[in-house]
């Protein structure tokens, strides 16, 4: 009797299809979570991530409706599609959570981040920092004889690129707000 030589998941129509419907590749997702604005809610949401070993790349929280006491938590995380689905489902089970939206998979969205950069330098480096700031549409919010503080708003990639260019010019410090995001369109 000969052994069957069946390739793992040869086709999706095979009875021996052992392939996962999900990819194994790590994806970056932005989640918008609408919650009750009450003590401990943020800790519960963050506890879900830390308790299961999920990483949070960015986190922003703010009250969005004072009368109904609702807040919006915007979380940027990364994982396989299975992990993202699991995070989405588990967030939805937390009692003070009203809505969970995966802005990355639900359609087009707008993401922005604000950052402040302190760049110290003199002479040619100072001039170059101002020139690059102009290209990136960065605002000078503070200036001394030895340093500038720039304000940059844009995508995370734009903020990263600005930081990379400022490092050799004397980047001293940076502060970032994290991603704020909304879905596009009327819905």
C-alpha positions in Angstrom: 0.0 0.0 0.0 1.5 3.4 -1.0 1.4 6.5 1.2 -0.7 9.4 0.0 1.4 12.4 -0.9 -1.0 15.2 -0.2 0.5 18.7 -0.2 -0.7 20.9 2.7 -3.4 23.1 1.3 -2.8 22.3 -2.3 -6.0 24.1 -3.3 -8.7 25.8 -1.5 -11.3 23.4 -2.9 -9.5 20.3 -1.5 -10.9 18.4 1.4 -7.3 18.5 2.7 -7.1 22.3 2.7 -5.2 23.0 5.8 -4.4 26.6 5.0 -5.5 29.3 7.3 -8.0 31.9 5.9 -5.7 34.5 7.6 -2.3 35.6 6.5 0.7 35.2 8.8 2.0 38.6 8.1 2.0 41.3 10.8 -0.2 44.3 9.9 -0.6 47.7 11.5 -4.2 48.6 12.4 -5.8 51.7 13.9 -8.7 51.0 16.3 -11.2 53.6 17.4 -13.0 52.6 20.7 -15.9 54.6 22.0 -16.2 54.1 25.8 -18.0 55.5 28.9 -15.9 58.3 30.4 -15.6 56.8 33.9 -12.6 55.9 36.1 -10.9 52.6 35.3 -12.1 52.2 31.7 -8.7 53.1 30.1 -7.0 50.7 32.5 -9.4 47.9 31.5 -8.8 48.5 27.8 -5.0 48.7 28.3 -5.1 45.6 30.6 -6.6 43.7 27.7 -3.5 44.4 25.6 -0.9 43.9 28.3 -2.6 40.8 29.7 -2.4 39.0 26.3 1.0 40.4 25.3 -0.2 42.7 22.5 1.8 45.8 21.8 0.4 49.3 21.6 2.3 51.5 19.1 0.2 54.6 19.8 -2.6 55.6 22.2 -4.7 58.7 22.4 -7.7 59.3 24.6 -10.1 62.3 24.9 -13.6 63.0 25.8 -15.8 63.5 22.7 -19.2 64.1 24.2 -19.5 65.8 27.6 -23.2 65.4 28.0 -23.3 61.6 27.3 -19.9 61.2 29.0 -18.3 59.3 26.1 -14.6 59.2 25.3 -12.7 58.0 22.2 -9.6 55.8 22.6 -7.5 55.6 19.4 -5.1 52.6 19.5 -2.5 51.7 16.9 -1.4 48.2 17.2 0.2 45.5 15.1 -0.5 41.8 14.7 -1.5 39.1 12.3 -5.1 39.3 11.0 -6.1 36.7 13.6 -4.7 38.7 16.5 -6.4 41.9 15.2 -9.7 40.1 15.0 -9.2 38.8 18.5 -8.4 42.2 19.9 -11.5 43.7 18.1 -13.7 41.0 19.6 -12.3 41.2 23.1 -12.6 45.0 23.2 -16.2 44.7 22.2 -16.9 42.5 25.3 -15.6 45.0 27.8 -18.7 46.4 29.5 -18.1 50.2 29.3 -17.2 49.9 25.6 -20.0 51.1 23.2 -18.3 50.7 19.8 -15.1 49.3 18.3 -14.1 50.3 14.8 -11.1 49.0 12.9 -10.4 52.1 10.8 -7.7 50.2 8.8 -10.1 47.6 7.4 -13.4 49.5 7.4 -12.3 51.8 4.5 -10.5 55.0 4.0 -9.6 57.0 7.1 -7.6 60.1 7.9 -4.7 59.8 10.5 -2.7 62.7 11.9 -0.2 63.1 14.7 1.3 66.1 16.3 5.0 66.3 17.4 7.3 68.9 18.9 11.0 68.8 18.2 13.8 70.7 20.0 16.7 71.2 17.6 19.9 72.8 18.9 22.6 74.1 16.7 24.3 77.1 15.2 25.5 78.4 11.9 24.9 76.3 8.8 23.0 73.6 10.8 20.6 76.2 12.1 19.9 77.4 8.6 19.5 73.9 7.3 17.0 73.0 10.1 14.9 76.1 9.2 15.0 75.1 5.5 13.9 71.6 6.2 11.2 72.8 8.6 9.8 74.9 5.8 9.7 72.0 3.4 7.8 69.9 6.0 5.5 72.8 6.8 6.7 72.8 10.4 5.9 75.8 12.6 8.6 77.4 14.8 6.9 77.6 18.2 9.9 78.7 20.2 13.3 80.1 19.2 16.4 81.0 21.2 19.9 81.9 20.1 20.9 78.2 20.4 17.7 76.2 19.5 14.4 75.9 17.9 11.2 74.1 18.8 9.3 72.9 15.8 5.7 71.8 15.7 4.9 69.2 12.9 1.5 67.8 12.1 1.0 64.9 9.7 1.1 61.2 9.2 3.4 59.1 11.4 5.6 58.5 8.4 6.0 62.3 7.9 6.9 62.8 11.6 9.4 59.9 11.4 11.0 61.4 8.3 11.3 64.8 9.9 13.0 63.3 13.0 15.4 61.4 10.8 16.4 64.6 9.0 16.8 66.6 12.2 19.0 64.1 14.0 22.2 65.1 12.3 21.3 68.8 12.7 21.1 68.6 16.5 17.8 67.0 17.5 17.7 67.1 21.3 14.2 66.1 22.3 10.9 65.1 20.8 7.4 64.7 22.1 4.6 63.0 20.1 0.9 63.0 20.7 0.1 59.6 19.1 -2.3 59.1 16.2 -5.7 60.7 16.0 -7.9 59.1 13.3 -11.4 59.3 11.8 -13.0 57.4 9.0 -13.6 59.3 5.8 -17.0 59.9 4.2 -20.5 60.6 5.6 -20.8 57.4 7.7 
